[in-house]
Structure formats: structure tokens, C-alpha cells
Amino acid sequence: MSGLEIIGVAASIIQVADLGTSLSVKLFSFYRRVKNANETIQLLSNEVALVSAILRELGDSLKVEESSKLCSEEAFQTLEHVLEQCRGVLRQIEKVVDVNDQSSRSRLQQVTGKFKLVLLEPSLEPLKADLDRLKSTMLLLLNVIMFAGKVRK
């Protein structure tokens, strides 16, 4: 084998080694995402629970006749718009959960469900951001209603 051929083989070996290193990093990254998939769902679950609690509190505040009189027509329209958006986001999240429901599934189906979840994870981030935005708007409305009630007294 000539010197050039040896250099060519060495270059090929280095290219394959680089490919292997790159693939190793990608696999490790993928493994971490699969491992953390449940954490992502847990965080999303916490967000949904918090939004539900805020909605409940907002609903309870509006049930009180005095509080409902404090809201302008525009505030009610904003609230209806926020509620409609919130309903849409929650339904989208529900679709993802229904697709990945792992109860009464075989072990293989549970594992493939986790891989699907990793692939769907990027689509959950915008939903989580939407939920966060809606939560902030609802908290602002709730605080305005509570403040107006205190000022009126």
C-alpha cells in the first residue's frame, strides 16, 4: 500500500469516527429527551391545574353579584375571548394526551408512546406558552375585579 492510499484510509477512518461521534451525541440527546418526556408532561399538567384553579377563582368572583357589576361590557368580551382560546388550547392538549394515553397498553406500546411523545414535544411548547399567556390575562382580570371590589368598599 502506498503512502497516499494509507492517508486515504486514515482519512476515511477519521470520517467514520466523526460520524460515530456525531451519532453518539444525537443518540444521547434523544435518550435525554425520552427520559425527560415525563417531566415535560408533569410541567404541562401543573400548568393546566393552575389555569383551572384561576378559572375557578375567576368564576367564583363573578358569581358574586357585586363583582359582576364592576366589570364593563368590554371586560366581559375579553373574558369570553380568553375563555374560548383557553378551551381551544386545552382541547389540543387533550388530543395529545388521548393519543399517548398509556393505560391498558403493553410494554412495547408504552415505549413507542414515549418515542411519539418525544416527537410531539416541540408541538407542546407553543401550547404551554399559549396557556401561560392566557393564565396571565386571566390573573390580570381577576386582580382588576378584586381591586375594583376593594376600591368600591
CYANA upper distance limits for C-alpha pairs under 8 A (distance plus 0.5 A):
  1 MET  CA      5 GLU  CA      6.66
  1 MET  CA      6 ILE  CA      7.19
  2 SER  CA      6 ILE  CA      6.86
  3 GLY  CA      7 ILE  CA      6.74
  4 LEU  CA      8 GLY  CA      6.62
  5 GLU  CA      9 VAL  CA      6.68
  6 ILE  CA     10 ALA  CA      6.55
  7 ILE  CA     11 ALA  CA      6.54
  8 GLY  CA     12 SER  CA      6.68
  9 VAL  CA     13 ILE  CA      6.65
 10 ALA  CA     14 ILE  CA      6.71
 11 ALA  CA     15 GLN  CA      6.68
 12 SER  CA     16 VAL  CA      6.71
 13 ILE  CA     17 ALA  CA      6.55
 14 ILE  CA     18 ASP  CA      6.53
 15 GLN  CA     19 LEU  CA      6.64
 16 VAL  CA     20 GLY  CA      6.58
 17 ALA  CA     21 THR  CA      6.61
 18 ASP  CA     22 SER  CA      6.56
 19 LEU  CA     23 LEU  CA      6.53
 20 GLY  CA     24 SER  CA      6.48
 21 THR  CA     25 VAL  CA      6.79
 22 SER  CA     26 LYS  CA      6.82
 23 LEU  CA     27 LEU  CA      6.53
 24 SER  CA     28 PHE  CA      6.59
 25 VAL  CA     29 SER  CA      6.58
 26 LYS  CA     30 PHE  CA      6.59
 27 LEU  CA     31 TYR  CA      6.52
 28 PHE  CA     32 ARG  CA      6.69
 29 SER  CA     33 ARG  CA      6.83
 30 PHE  CA     34 VAL  CA      6.75
 31 TYR  CA     35 LYS  CA      6.57
 32 ARG  CA     36 ASN  CA      6.48
 33 ARG  CA     37 ALA  CA      6.33
 33 ARG  CA    118 VAL  CA      6.79
 34 VAL  CA     38 ASN  CA      8.42
 34 VAL  CA    114 LYS  CA      6.94
 34 VAL  CA    115 PHE  CA      7.01
 34 VAL  CA    117 LEU  CA      8.48
 34 VAL  CA    118 VAL  CA      6.36
 36 ASN  CA     40 THR  CA      6.97
 37 ALA  CA     41 ILE  CA      6.98
 37 ALA  CA    114 LYS  CA      7.62
 37 ALA  CA    117 LEU  CA      7.27
 37 ALA  CA    118 VAL  CA      6.64
 37 ALA  CA    121 GLU  CA      8.11
 38 ASN  CA     42 GLN  CA      6.62
 39 GLU  CA     43 LEU  CA      6.69
 40 THR  CA     44 LEU  CA      6.71
 40 THR  CA    121 GLU  CA      8.37
 41 ILE  CA     45 SER  CA      6.47
 42 GLN  CA     46 ASN  CA      6.74
 43 LEU  CA     47 GLU  CA      6.83
 44 LEU  CA     48 VAL  CA      6.73
 44 LEU  CA    128 LYS  CA      7.08
 45 SER  CA     49 ALA  CA      6.68
 46 ASN  CA     50 LEU  CA      6.65
 47 GLU  CA     51 VAL  CA      6.67
 47 GLU  CA    128 LYS  CA      8.07
 47 GLU  CA    131 LEU  CA      7.92
 47 GLU  CA    132 ASP  CA      8.01
 48 VAL  CA     52 SER  CA      6.63
 48 VAL  CA     90 LEU  CA      8.31
 48 VAL  CA    131 LEU  CA      8.15
 49 ALA  CA     53 ALA  CA      6.73
 50 LEU  CA     54 ILE  CA      6.76
 51 VAL  CA     55 LEU  CA      6.61
 51 VAL  CA    131 LEU  CA      8.07
 51 VAL  CA    135 LYS  CA      6.29
 52 SER  CA     56 ARG  CA      6.63
 53 ALA  CA     57 GLU  CA      6.70
 54 ILE  CA     58 LEU  CA      6.53
 54 ILE  CA    135 LYS  CA      7.99
 54 ILE  CA    138 MET  CA      7.62
 54 ILE  CA    139 LEU  CA      7.43
 55 LEU  CA     59 GLY  CA      6.49
 55 LEU  CA    138 MET  CA      7.91
 56 ARG  CA     60 ASP  CA      6.58
 57 GLU  CA     61 SER  CA      6.63
 57 GLU  CA    142 LEU  CA      8.41
 58 LEU  CA     62 LEU  CA      6.78
 58 LEU  CA    138 MET  CA      8.12
 58 LEU  CA    142 LEU  CA      6.24
 59 GLY  CA     63 LYS  CA      6.76
 60 ASP  CA     64 VAL  CA      7.45
 61 SER  CA     67 SER  CA      6.75
 61 SER  CA     68 SER  CA      8.17
 61 SER  CA    142 LEU  CA      8.30
 61 SER  CA    145 ILE  CA      8.33
 61 SER  CA    146 MET  CA      8.49
 62 LEU  CA     67 SER  CA      6.06
 62 LEU  CA     68 SER  CA      5.41
 63 LYS  CA     67 SER  CA      8.00
 63 LYS  CA     68 SER  CA      7.42
 64 VAL  CA     68 SER  CA      6.97
 65 GLU  CA     69 LYS  CA      6.85
 66 GLU  CA     70 LEU  CA      7.16
 66 GLU  CA    149 GLY  CA      8.16
 67 SER  CA     71 CYS  CA      7.55
 67 SER  CA    145 ILE  CA      7.00
 67 SER  CA    146 MET  CA      8.28
 67 SER  CA    149 GLY  CA      6.90
 70 LEU  CA    145 ILE  CA      7.34
 70 LEU  CA    148 ALA  CA      7.23
 70 LEU  CA    149 GLY  CA      7.73
 71 CYS  CA     75 ALA  CA      6.30
 71 CYS  CA     76 PHE  CA      7.24
 71 CYS  CA    145 ILE  CA      7.54
 72 SER  CA     76 PHE  CA      7.00
 73 GLU  CA     77 GLN  CA      6.76
 74 GLU  CA     78 THR  CA      6.62
 75 ALA  CA     79 LEU  CA      6.59
 75 ALA  CA    141 LEU  CA      8.32
 76 PHE  CA     80 GLU  CA      6.60
 77 GLN  CA     81 HIS  CA      6.65
 78 THR  CA     82 VAL  CA      6.60
 79 LEU  CA     83 LEU  CA      6.51
 79 LEU  CA    138 MET  CA      8.07
 79 LEU  CA    141 LEU  CA      8.32
 80 GLU  CA     84 GLU  CA      6.66
 81 HIS  CA     85 GLN  CA      6.82
 82 VAL  CA     86 CYS  CA      6.49
 82 VAL  CA    134 LEU  CA      6.97
 82 VAL  CA    137 THR  CA      8.15
 82 VAL  CA    138 MET  CA      8.03
 83 LEU  CA     87 ARG  CA      6.53
 84 GLU  CA     88 GLY  CA      6.80
 85 GLN  CA     89 VAL  CA      6.77
 85 GLN  CA    134 LEU  CA      8.27
 86 CYS  CA     90 LEU  CA      6.61
 86 CYS  CA    131 LEU  CA      7.40
 86 CYS  CA    134 LEU  CA      7.15
 87 ARG  CA     91 ARG  CA      6.62
 88 GLY  CA     92 GLN  CA      6.78
 89 VAL  CA     93 ILE  CA      6.76
 89 VAL  CA    127 LEU  CA      6.73
 89 VAL  CA    130 ASP  CA      7.74
 89 VAL  CA    131 LEU  CA      7.39
 90 LEU  CA     94 GLU  CA      6.53
 91 ARG  CA     95 LYS  CA      6.74
 92 GLN  CA     96 VAL  CA      7.08
 92 GLN  CA    127 LEU  CA      8.35
 93 ILE  CA     97 VAL  CA      6.78
 93 ILE  CA    124 LEU  CA      7.99
 93 ILE  CA    127 LEU  CA      7.77
 94 GLU  CA     98 ASP  CA      6.50
 95 LYS  CA     99 VAL  CA      6.69
 96 VAL  CA    100 ASN  CA      6.80
 97 VAL  CA    101 ASP  CA      6.22
100 ASN  CA    113 GLY  CA      6.20
100 ASN  CA    114 LYS  CA      8.32
100 ASN  CA    116 LYS  CA      8.16
100 ASN  CA    117 LEU  CA      7.50
102 GLN  CA    109 GLN  CA      8.15
102 GLN  CA    110 GLN  CA      6.17
102 GLN  CA    113 GLY  CA      7.72
105 ARG  CA    109 GLN  CA      6.31
105 ARG  CA    110 GLN  CA      6.70
106 SER  CA    110 GLN  CA      6.74
107 ARG  CA    111 VAL  CA      6.77
108 LEU  CA    112 THR  CA      6.70
109 GLN  CA    113 GLY  CA      6.38
110 GLN  CA    114 LYS  CA      6.81
111 VAL  CA    115 PHE  CA      7.05
112 THR  CA    116 LYS  CA      6.72
113 GLY  CA    117 LEU  CA      6.60
114 LYS  CA    118 VAL  CA      6.80
115 PHE  CA    119 LEU  CA      6.93
116 LYS  CA    120 LEU  CA      6.63
117 LEU  CA    121 GLU  CA      6.31
118 VAL  CA    122 PRO  CA      8.42
120 LEU  CA    124 LEU  CA      7.17
121 GLU  CA    125 GLU  CA      7.27
122 PRO  CA    126 PRO  CA      8.16
123 SER  CA    127 LEU  CA      7.60
124 LEU  CA    128 LYS  CA      6.63
125 GLU  CA    129 ALA  CA      6.67
126 PRO  CA    130 ASP  CA      6.56
127 LEU  CA    131 LEU  CA      6.59
128 LYS  CA    132 ASP  CA      6.64
129 ALA  CA    133 ARG  CA      6.70
130 ASP  CA    134 LEU  CA      6.64
131 LEU  CA    135 LYS  CA      6.47
132 ASP  CA    136 SER  CA      6.78
133 ARG  CA    137 THR  CA      6.93
134 LEU  CA    138 MET  CA      6.66
135 LYS  CA    139 LEU  CA      6.60
136 SER  CA    140 LEU  CA      6.64
137 THR  CA    141 LEU  CA      6.77
138 MET  CA    142 LEU  CA      6.58
139 LEU  CA    143 ASN  CA      6.52
140 LEU  CA    144 VAL  CA      6.63
141 LEU  CA    145 ILE  CA      6.71
142 LEU  CA    146 MET  CA      6.67
143 ASN  CA    147 PHE  CA      6.42
144 VAL  CA    148 ALA  CA      6.45
145 ILE  CA    149 GLY  CA      6.65
146 MET  CA    150 LYS  CA      6.86
147 PHE  CA    151 VAL  CA      6.66
148 ALA  CA    152 ARG  CA      6.56
149 GLY  CA    153 LYS  CA      6.94
